[in-house]
Amino acid sequence: MLRLYDYLPSQNAYKVRMLLGHLGLTYETVPVEIFRGESRTRAFLEMNPAGAVPVLERSEEHTSELQSRLHLVCRLLLEKK
């Protein structure tokens, strides 16, 4: 299952949420309170050294750049067919 580390006002997270929704892919949302420092924890920085949201996780695979997140979602859609 996909896990989306998300901050609701983030425009990049919005793009990923919209794509996942349009494609009908199920995912778990993990809210990240960036102004409380949750994106600066050691665990989060291991997923994304920039400390930015969103991060899309599939098993142990993490993607933090927008283009690679969208590419991962498209790959998942092809696997689903």
C-alpha positions in Angstrom: 0.0 0.0 0.0 1.1 3.5 -0.6 1.7 5.9 2.2 1.6 9.7 1.6 3.4 11.9 4.1 1.3 15.0 3.6 0.8 18.6 4.8 -2.7 19.6 3.7 -1.9 23.2 2.5 1.1 22.0 0.3 0.4 22.5 -3.4 2.8 19.7 -4.3 1.0 17.3 -1.9 -2.3 18.4 -3.5 -1.0 17.4 -6.9 -0.1 13.9 -5.7 -3.4 13.5 -3.8 -5.4 14.6 -6.9 -3.5 12.1 -9.2 -3.9 9.3 -6.7 -7.6 10.0 -6.4 -8.2 10.3 -10.2 -6.4 7.0 -10.7 -8.4 5.3 -8.0 -5.4 4.2 -6.1 -5.8 3.6 -2.4 -3.3 5.2 0.0 -2.7 6.0 3.6 -2.2 9.6 4.6 0.3 10.5 7.3 -0.1 14.1 8.3 3.2 16.0 8.9 3.0 19.1 11.0 5.9 21.0 9.3 5.7 24.0 11.7 6.1 21.7 14.7 9.3 20.3 13.2 7.9 16.9 12.2 9.6 17.2 8.8 13.0 17.7 10.5 13.1 14.5 12.6 15.8 12.0 11.8 13.3 9.5 10.5 11.7 12.0 8.1 15.0 13.3 6.9 16.0 9.7 6.0 13.1 9.6 3.6 13.7 13.1 2.3 16.9 14.9 3.2 15.4 18.2 2.2 12.7 17.8 4.9 9.9 18.7 2.5 6.5 17.2 1.9 5.0 15.3 0.3 6.9 12.0 0.5 5.3 9.0 -1.2 6.3 5.7 0.2 5.8 2.2 -1.2 7.1 -0.5 1.0 10.7 0.7 1.6 10.8 2.9 -1.5 10.5 6.7 -0.9 10.1 9.4 -3.5 10.3 13.0 -2.5 10.7 14.9 -5.9 7.5 15.7 -7.6 8.4 14.1 -11.0 9.6 10.9 -9.4 6.4 10.7 -7.3 4.2 11.1 -10.3 6.3 8.5 -12.2 5.9 6.1 -9.3 2.1 6.5 -9.4 2.0 5.9 -13.1 4.1 2.7 -12.7 1.7 1.5 -10.0 -1.2 2.1 -12.4 0.4 0.1 -15.1 1.1 -2.7 -12.6 -2.6 -2.6 -11.5 -3.7 -3.4 -15.1 
